[in-house]
Amino acid sequence: MSYPIPSKIWQRVSIVTLLLLIPSVGIAVLRQSATVAVPGNQTLLSSTPTTSILPNHPDYKALQALVQKYSCVVSVQNFGTVPITRTEFATVLNACMNRSNELIATDPKIVTEADMKTLQRLQSEFAPELATLRSQIDELQDSTPTQAPRERTQAESTRKTQPLPTAPSLSIPSGSSVQNQVVDRAYTPKIRQAGGTSGRIAPEPQTDRRFNTENYNPIEDNPFHRVGNDPLSTFSIDVDTASYSNMRRFITQGQLPPKDAVRIEELINYFTYNYPQPKGQRPFSVTTEVAAAPWNPQHKLVQVGLQGKRLESETLPPSNLVFLIDVSGSMNDPNKLPLVQQSLKLLVNKLRPEDRVSLVVYAGNAGVVLPATPGSQKSKILAAIDRLEAGGSTAGGQGIELAYKIAKQNFLKSGNNRVILATDGDFNVGVSSDGELTRLIEQKREQGIFLTVLGFGTGNYKDGKMEQLADKGNGNYAYIDTLLEAKKVLVNDLRGTLFTIAKDVKIQVEFNPAKVQAYRLIGYENRLLQNQDFNDDKKDAGDIGAGHSVTALYEIIPTGTKSDVKLPEVDPLRYQRSGETALDAAGNELMQVKLRYKLPQDSTSQLITQTIQDDDLRSDQIPSTNLRFAAAVATFGMVLRDSEYKGNANYDLVMKLATQAKGEDQEGYRDEFIRLVEQSRGLITRK
């Protein structure tokens, strides 16, 4: 007699048979079975070490958003793109807890209530792993009474984690795991060894990189020029800072930035320097200094520093601001439109009654969300920002045209008229080519309306396009990776960001062949000008905002020095003056620096001339903190770019220069730079 096999049993037998026949499928299914769905659309993960949390998991996404928003230090390689274990997740979470406590200590409002709740929820869910981390670090410290210098430095820089503060409107039940499970110290996982190289993290295969369409314009390092053949160097100043914060975003996420994402002049100019305020009617002062080049002591390093005049709040002109916000579908990530909204709110809180704000959005079409509104009506402006939602394609060109139209309608003749564009740069509808957009911006700047570009997001970020827009729009360009960076750009540096004191600022340097054999401008590769452009007032150049400092560095090879740098070979010129004749004419001068600039309302430039003497460099002279820290940042940039001119530059040299020249650092930006350099030492550059 035969018995019918129940359908459920038959299904199970079939599945087992399939798993045995196709091992790869079986392994995948068995791995998937380790994840069990539970109510609330959450996933219960087993605590075994082999279980991974995938990048698309809600907890993973929430933690990644916190890392990007608050610049948490990440010690997990490729965090954000690859699956991680619960222990690795807890390590990153612990870093964010440390960072949040640090921020709350300086400003209780900087960490939002929603983020506080997220941190507390994750702290509760990963309490066992956090407790394990504590015991592991305790055991490590107990078994290692004597630390190596680098380990000691890392330990000293790691602060004990205090219980996560609670937002005013929150309450945590007594006895809850959030209160009881607290990590007292940050934990650093063991570094994987690669090929026997100690202290470097082995590269791991990245996933989902095929969707990365970030774009950076190619940069070739400025070469050395022989003074006898090319004695003039001409370029436009640059006050943009986007490259630095974008570089920081890469390093924070556990990877070094692409070579073309590193613009050394923007790294240097991210920081302020202690240059003197200008005297008289000049909008900026000029400071020069000479020292030995740290990465090649045979060479000299020349610093040219400009310091914009600071303006007091009561002397600032009224502002006519048009927020132009990208609300296309590509802006739907947490580090895009939500961060845009939080960033603009910081700026709105600084508005005065005489200021005016309009809000224009663009996706499939462009439209006006908020007509010109006085700065006194902050609640109305903030409500309009809160209503923004992402969706649709990106009609960037149409949005820019509408924003300029609104700015023109509300133009303040003696005020500050500016469009503030917030986007990831992914324009794909209407006027979208770089050429068309830059020509459009060039036309609009003649109306006296300047452009500030704020970049957001990852994955499809269009850095090259946004840098061009800001450059052609007589404006500046910043990348906002965290709310703290938004605070720096739109609160701390508000005057420099929004109020221009000099436009079309150009620098031209003439080198004395009797003193200088060859020279190289460090950075500013995409700001070079033809020599004849210096006296052409129709030629556009960079702008300086109130309080801005701008720094340029030249590496020079003194005449008679046998350098290991290969110089371009050009036949001697027959009809040019010899070095001896030049020496008679120029005395002990190394170079002459000339600057041209226009006042914001003028169309005719003014000239400043200054010489630099060879005796500015004395063997017993200690370089200023300004020069040493700028040299540290330039060295870091050359290492990140793997420049052929980096000489002896390495991370150790950067650390030495930066720590010795940190100087006054009220906002902690230079301290953060040192942490980034330390973090970069553990990463391997992908070729």
DRENZA-186140 format. One line per field, with one value per residue (C-alpha): residue in three letters; x, y, z; residue number from 1. Coordinates in steps of 0.25 Angstrom, whole numbers. Layout:
<sites>
resn = (ala;...)
u = (X;...)
v = (Y;...)
w = (Z;...)
resi = (NUM;...)
</sites>
This chain:
<sites>
resn = (met;ser;tyr;pro;ile;pro;ser;lys;ile;trp;gln;arg;val;ser;ile;val;thr;leu;leu;leu;leu;ile;pro;ser;val;gly;ile;ala;val;leu;arg;gln;ser;ala;thr;val;ala;val;pro;gly;asn;gln;thr;leu;leu;ser;ser;thr;pro;thr;thr;ser;ile;leu;pro;asn;his;pro;asp;tyr;lys;ala;leu;gln;ala;leu;val;gln;lys;tyr;ser;cys;val;val;ser;val;gln;asn;phe;gly;thr;val;pro;ile;thr;arg;thr;glu;phe;ala;thr;val;leu;asn;ala;cys;met;asn;arg;ser;asn;glu;leu;ile;ala;thr;asp;pro;lys;ile;val;thr;glu;ala;asp;met;lys;thr;leu;gln;arg;leu;gln;ser;glu;phe;ala;pro;glu;leu;ala;thr;leu;arg;ser;gln;ile;asp;glu;leu;gln;asp;ser;thr;pro;thr;gln;ala;pro;arg;glu;arg;thr;gln;ala;glu;ser;thr;arg;lys;thr;gln;pro;leu;pro;thr;ala;pro;ser;leu;ser;ile;pro;ser;gly;ser;ser;val;gln;asn;gln;val;val;asp;arg;ala;tyr;thr;pro;lys;ile;arg;gln;ala;gly;gly;thr;ser;gly;arg;ile;ala;pro;glu;pro;gln;thr;asp;arg;arg;phe;asn;thr;glu;asn;tyr;asn;pro;ile;glu;asp;asn;pro;phe;his;arg;val;gly;asn;asp;pro;leu;ser;thr;phe;ser;ile;asp;val;asp;thr;ala;ser;tyr;ser;asn;met;arg;arg;phe;ile;thr;gln;gly;gln;leu;pro;pro;lys;asp;ala;val;arg;ile;glu;glu;leu;ile;asn;tyr;phe;thr;tyr;asn;tyr;pro;gln;pro;lys;gly;gln;arg;pro;phe;ser;val;thr;thr;glu;val;ala;ala;ala;pro;trp;asn;pro;gln;his;lys;leu;val;gln;val;gly;leu;gln;gly;lys;arg;leu;glu;ser;glu;thr;leu;pro;pro;ser;asn;leu;val;phe;leu;ile;asp;val;ser;gly;ser;met;asn;asp;pro;asn;lys;leu;pro;leu;val;gln;gln;ser;leu;lys;leu;leu;val;asn;lys;leu;arg;pro;glu;asp;arg;val;ser;leu;val;val;tyr;ala;gly;asn;ala;gly;val;val;leu;pro;ala;thr;pro;gly;ser;gln;lys;ser;lys;ile;leu;ala;ala;ile;asp;arg;leu;glu;ala;gly;gly;ser;thr;ala;gly;gly;gln;gly;ile;glu;leu;ala;tyr;lys;ile;ala;lys;gln;asn;phe;leu;lys;ser;gly;asn;asn;arg;val;ile;leu;ala;thr;asp;gly;asp;phe;asn;val;gly;val;ser;ser;asp;gly;glu;leu;thr;arg;leu;ile;glu;gln;lys;arg;glu;gln;gly;ile;phe;leu;thr;val;leu;gly;phe;gly;thr;gly;asn;tyr;lys;asp;gly;lys;met;glu;gln;leu;ala;asp;lys;gly;asn;gly;asn;tyr;ala;tyr;ile;asp;thr;leu;leu;glu;ala;lys;lys;val;leu;val;asn;asp;leu;arg;gly;thr;leu;phe;thr;ile;ala;lys;asp;val;lys;ile;gln;val;glu;phe;asn;pro;ala;lys;val;gln;ala;tyr;arg;leu;ile;gly;tyr;glu;asn;arg;leu;leu;gln;asn;gln;asp;phe;asn;asp;asp;lys;lys;asp;ala;gly;asp;ile;gly;ala;gly;his;ser;val;thr;ala;leu;tyr;glu;ile;ile;pro;thr;gly;thr;lys;ser;asp;val;lys;leu;pro;glu;val;asp;pro;leu;arg;tyr;gln;arg;ser;gly;glu;thr;ala;leu;asp;ala;ala;gly;asn;glu;leu;met;gln;val;lys;leu;arg;tyr;lys;leu;pro;gln;asp;ser;thr;ser;gln;leu;ile;thr;gln;thr;ile;gln;asp;asp;asp;leu;arg;ser;asp;gln;ile;pro;ser;thr;asn;leu;arg;phe;ala;ala;ala;val;ala;thr;phe;gly;met;val;leu;arg;asp;ser;glu;tyr;lys;gly;asn;ala;asn;tyr;asp;leu;val;met;lys;leu;ala;thr;gln;ala;lys;gly;glu;asp;gln;glu;gly;tyr;arg;asp;glu;phe;ile;arg;leu;val;glu;gln;ser;arg;gly;leu;ile;thr;arg;lys)
u = (0;5;3;2;13;8;11;20;29;30;34;45;51;52;59;69;72;74;83;92;92;96;105;107;92;91;102;95;81;87;94;81;74;83;75;61;50;43;31;34;42;55;64;69;83;90;102;111;124;121;108;109;100;98;99;84;80;73;83;94;88;85;99;105;97;102;117;115;107;116;130;131;145;143;154;146;151;141;130;118;120;123;116;121;120;113;126;131;117;119;133;127;115;125;132;120;116;129;128;114;118;129;120;109;120;123;108;96;88;98;93;78;68;65;79;80;68;75;88;81;73;86;93;82;81;97;99;105;115;118;121;130;138;140;145;154;161;162;169;178;183;185;194;202;208;218;212;220;220;210;200;202;199;186;182;184;176;164;155;146;132;122;107;100;93;78;71;62;49;54;53;60;54;62;69;68;80;83;87;93;101;112;125;136;147;147;152;161;160;173;179;179;193;196;208;215;214;212;202;195;180;179;170;156;148;138;123;113;124;118;108;118;118;126;133;146;153;168;179;194;203;210;224;237;240;253;254;263;252;239;241;227;216;202;189;176;174;164;156;149;150;142;154;157;144;142;156;152;139;147;157;146;139;152;158;168;162;164;176;168;159;171;173;185;182;168;174;183;172;162;170;171;185;190;193;192;179;181;183;177;167;172;163;174;188;200;210;222;232;243;248;255;245;242;242;254;264;272;260;253;238;232;219;210;198;186;177;164;158;149;135;127;112;107;115;110;101;87;86;77;79;72;73;73;71;72;60;62;62;77;76;68;79;81;94;87;74;72;86;83;71;78;90;81;74;87;89;74;76;87;79;75;62;68;72;63;62;55;54;54;54;57;54;47;43;47;38;38;34;36;36;46;43;50;60;51;41;49;38;32;46;49;35;37;51;44;34;44;44;52;47;48;59;68;66;78;79;65;66;78;71;59;68;75;62;57;70;69;55;59;73;79;87;97;95;100;92;95;89;93;92;91;92;100;103;95;88;82;70;71;84;93;107;118;120;105;104;117;113;100;106;116;105;98;110;110;97;104;99;109;108;111;111;109;112;105;105;113;112;108;115;119;131;137;124;121;135;133;120;125;138;130;119;129;126;132;130;129;126;117;119;114;106;118;124;111;113;127;123;110;112;127;131;118;125;135;125;115;121;131;141;150;148;156;168;181;195;207;221;234;246;261;269;282;275;265;269;254;241;228;214;208;194;185;186;172;174;186;185;193;203;196;183;189;186;173;162;152;158;151;158;156;149;152;141;142;152;157;171;178;191;200;213;224;236;248;262;273;283;295;288;289;275;271;258;259;257;252;263;263;274;280;274;283;277;272;280;290;289;300;292;280;287;292;278;270;281;277;263;257;245;234;220;209;194;182;168;155;146;132;125;137;141;155;166;176;191;199;214;224;238;243;258;267;272;257;263;273;279;276;262;250;239;226;214;207;217;220;205;203;215;209;196;203;212;199;193;206;206;191;193;206;213;226;231;228;243;244;230;222;212;222;227;213;210;223;221;206;207;219;211;197;197;184;172;159;150;158;160;175;174;164;174;185;175;172;187;188;176;182;195;187;181;187;186;178;186)
v = (0;14;26;40;49;62;74;82;70;68;83;81;69;76;88;79;72;85;90;77;78;92;95;110;112;104;113;125;121;116;129;136;127;133;146;144;155;160;170;185;183;180;169;160;156;145;149;139;146;141;149;161;174;178;192;193;189;201;201;201;213;220;219;223;235;239;236;246;256;257;253;241;234;221;210;199;198;202;205;209;200;186;177;177;169;173;176;185;192;194;200;210;213;215;225;233;232;239;249;253;255;264;272;273;278;290;292;284;287;282;268;267;261;251;247;246;236;228;227;223;212;206;207;198;188;186;187;173;176;190;183;173;184;189;176;174;188;186;172;178;189;180;171;182;190;197;203;207;222;221;212;222;234;227;223;237;243;233;239;231;230;236;232;238;251;251;262;271;265;250;241;228;218;215;202;201;196;210;214;201;197;208;207;214;214;214;201;199;186;178;183;173;170;170;164;165;180;185;195;196;192;181;186;179;177;188;185;194;203;201;211;222;233;243;253;261;269;263;271;270;276;289;286;294;305;311;325;328;324;327;337;341;333;338;332;335;333;323;323;310;300;288;279;279;274;265;259;257;250;239;237;237;226;218;221;231;241;240;247;257;261;267;281;286;300;297;289;300;311;303;308;323;328;339;350;365;373;382;397;409;407;394;382;372;372;364;356;349;339;330;317;304;294;283;272;276;285;289;296;309;311;324;328;339;342;351;355;361;372;368;374;376;372;386;390;378;382;376;363;358;343;333;319;310;296;283;274;264;249;248;257;247;242;246;253;261;268;266;272;283;287;286;294;306;306;310;322;326;327;338;347;361;368;376;363;356;342;335;320;313;298;290;276;272;287;299;307;318;312;325;339;350;349;358;352;355;345;333;323;326;323;311;305;306;299;288;286;282;267;260;254;255;258;270;283;290;300;304;306;315;324;325;328;339;345;345;351;362;365;368;374;383;394;395;381;367;360;345;332;320;307;294;281;269;275;264;272;264;272;285;293;282;283;289;299;303;305;313;322;324;328;337;345;346;351;364;367;369;356;346;331;322;307;297;282;270;255;244;234;243;255;265;273;278;284;291;297;303;309;316;320;327;332;341;333;322;307;298;283;280;266;269;279;283;287;295;302;306;311;317;322;323;328;335;348;342;333;343;357;360;371;369;363;358;357;352;350;351;348;351;343;348;339;343;337;327;316;310;311;303;308;298;296;305;297;300;315;318;330;335;346;356;353;360;374;371;376;368;355;348;344;340;348;350;351;359;352;342;338;333;326;322;315;314;304;310;304;315;318;309;298;284;278;264;270;268;282;285;285;298;304;317;329;339;352;352;359;350;347;357;369;365;364;379;383;375;375;364;362;348;352;363;360;368;368;373;374;382;387;380;391;395;391;396;389;394;390;386;383;376;370;359;359;347;351;348;334;333;321;324;329;320;320;325;317;321;316;303;299;303;294;283;283;285;273;265;268;264;251;248;252;244;256;254;266;261;259;253;256;245;244;245;258;264;260;266;279;280;277;287;298;296;309;315;306;311;303;290;290;288;277;270;271;264;253;251;250;239;232;233;226;213;213;208;216;209;209)
w = (0;-3;5;-1;3;9;0;11;13;-2;-3;8;1;-12;-6;1;-12;-19;-8;-10;-25;-25;-14;-17;-16;-3;3;-1;5;17;19;17;27;38;37;42;40;52;53;50;38;46;45;56;54;61;70;63;57;43;42;34;34;20;15;12;26;33;45;35;28;40;46;32;32;46;42;30;38;50;44;53;52;45;47;39;25;14;24;16;4;10;20;34;46;59;66;55;55;70;68;58;67;79;71;68;83;86;75;80;94;89;81;91;101;92;87;93;80;70;71;67;75;64;64;79;78;67;75;88;80;74;87;93;81;81;96;97;86;93;106;100;94;107;113;101;102;117;115;104;114;125;117;111;122;112;100;87;84;73;82;93;84;80;94;99;88;91;101;110;106;115;116;104;108;106;98;106;101;103;115;117;126;139;138;123;114;109;123;128;116;114;107;115;104;89;84;72;65;61;48;37;32;17;11;24;24;38;42;29;26;15;4;3;-9;-11;-15;-22;-28;-42;-38;-34;-44;-36;-46;-43;-54;-56;-50;-54;-44;-48;-53;-50;-60;-63;-59;-71;-81;-73;-62;-60;-53;-53;-47;-40;-26;-20;-7;-9;1;-5;-7;7;13;1;4;19;15;8;19;30;22;22;8;2;-8;-23;-27;-36;-24;-16;-20;-11;-11;-5;5;10;9;17;29;34;36;46;35;39;36;24;27;20;9;4;5;8;13;7;15;9;16;11;18;14;7;17;7;0;8;-4;-9;-3;0;-2;4;-1;8;7;18;15;24;34;35;47;47;48;35;27;15;14;7;-4;-4;-13;-8;-20;-16;-24;-20;-31;-28;-26;-14;-6;2;17;14;3;4;19;21;12;20;33;27;22;35;42;32;34;49;46;37;41;38;27;19;9;6;-6;-8;-22;-25;-37;-41;-54;-54;-46;-37;-26;-12;-4;-10;-4;11;22;31;43;38;41;45;31;24;33;30;15;16;24;13;3;-3;-13;-26;-41;-51;-50;-58;-53;-64;-63;-48;-49;-59;-50;-37;-44;-49;-35;-30;-40;-37;-22;-25;-15;-21;-9;-4;-5;-16;-17;-21;-12;-20;-12;-20;-23;-37;-45;-55;-66;-72;-80;-80;-74;-81;-74;-86;-86;-71;-69;-81;-74;-61;-68;-73;-60;-52;-60;-53;-40;-34;-29;-27;-15;-18;-7;-11;-4;-5;-10;-21;-33;-28;-39;-33;-46;-51;-38;-37;-51;-47;-35;-42;-53;-44;-36;-24;-15;-14;-2;0;12;18;32;40;46;33;30;43;38;25;28;42;46;32;29;25;16;10;6;6;-5;-2;-15;-28;-40;-31;-39;-35;-44;-39;-46;-42;-42;-50;-42;-30;-35;-45;-45;-38;-37;-32;-22;-26;-34;-46;-51;-48;-57;-66;-78;-74;-82;-75;-62;-68;-75;-67;-75;-70;-59;-47;-32;-21;-6;4;17;27;17;17;4;3;-9;-8;-18;-17;-23;-27;-24;-35;-34;-26;-32;-30;-32;-39;-54;-60;-75;-85;-93;-101;-96;-101;-109;-107;-92;-81;-74;-59;-55;-62;-55;-42;-44;-46;-35;-24;-14;-19;-20;-27;-29;-26;-32;-29;-37;-31;-33;-22;-23;-30;-39;-53;-53;-45;-35;-34;-22;-23;-13;-14;-6;-2;-2;12;17;19;30;35;49;46;51;41;45;50;37;28;35;36;22;18;26;18;5;9;12;-2;-9;-2;-5;-19;-20;-26;-34;-27;-13;-10;4;8;16;27;38;32;31;46;51;43;47;62;64;56;61;69;73;69;75;66;66;51;51;62;53;41;50;53;38;35;46;40;26;30;32;18;5;-7;-18;-31)
resi = (1;2;3;4;5;6;7;8;9;10;11;12;13;14;15;16;17;18;19;20;21;22;23;24;25;26;27;28;29;30;31;32;33;34;35;36;37;38;39;40;41;42;43;44;45;46;47;48;49;50;51;52;53;54;55;56;57;58;59;60;61;62;63;64;65;66;67;68;69;70;71;72;73;74;75;76;77;78;79;80;81;82;83;84;85;86;87;88;89;90;91;92;93;94;95;96;97;98;99;100;101;102;103;104;105;106;107;108;109;110;111;112;113;114;115;116;117;118;119;120;121;122;123;124;125;126;127;128;129;130;131;132;133;134;135;136;137;138;139;140;141;142;143;144;145;146;147;148;149;150;151;152;153;154;155;156;157;158;159;160;161;162;163;164;165;166;167;168;169;170;171;172;173;174;175;176;177;178;179;180;181;182;183;184;185;186;187;188;189;190;191;192;193;194;195;196;197;198;199;200;201;202;203;204;205;206;207;208;209;210;211;212;213;214;215;216;217;218;219;220;221;222;223;224;225;226;227;228;229;230;231;232;233;234;235;236;237;238;239;240;241;242;243;244;245;246;247;248;249;250;251;252;253;254;255;256;257;258;259;260;261;262;263;264;265;266;267;268;269;270;271;272;273;274;275;276;277;278;279;280;281;282;283;284;285;286;287;288;289;290;291;292;293;294;295;296;297;298;299;300;301;302;303;304;305;306;307;308;309;310;311;312;313;314;315;316;317;318;319;320;321;322;323;324;325;326;327;328;329;330;331;332;333;334;335;336;337;338;339;340;341;342;343;344;345;346;347;348;349;350;351;352;353;354;355;356;357;358;359;360;361;362;363;364;365;366;367;368;369;370;371;372;373;374;375;376;377;378;379;380;381;382;383;384;385;386;387;388;389;390;391;392;393;394;395;396;397;398;399;400;401;402;403;404;405;406;407;408;409;410;411;412;413;414;415;416;417;418;419;420;421;422;423;424;425;426;427;428;429;430;431;432;433;434;435;436;437;438;439;440;441;442;443;444;445;446;447;448;449;450;451;452;453;454;455;456;457;458;459;460;461;462;463;464;465;466;467;468;469;470;471;472;473;474;475;476;477;478;479;480;481;482;483;484;485;486;487;488;489;490;491;492;493;494;495;496;497;498;499;500;501;502;503;504;505;506;507;508;509;510;511;512;513;514;515;516;517;518;519;520;521;522;523;524;525;526;527;528;529;530;531;532;533;534;535;536;537;538;539;540;541;542;543;544;545;546;547;548;549;550;551;552;553;554;555;556;557;558;559;560;561;562;563;564;565;566;567;568;569;570;571;572;573;574;575;576;577;578;579;580;581;582;583;584;585;586;587;588;589;590;591;592;593;594;595;596;597;598;599;600;601;602;603;604;605;606;607;608;609;610;611;612;613;614;615;616;617;618;619;620;621;622;623;624;625;626;627;628;629;630;631;632;633;634;635;636;637;638;639;640;641;642;643;644;645;646;647;648;649;650;651;652;653;654;655;656;657;658;659;660;661;662;663;664;665;666;667;668;669;670;671;672;673;674;675;676;677;678;679;680;681;682;683;684;685;686;687)
</sites>
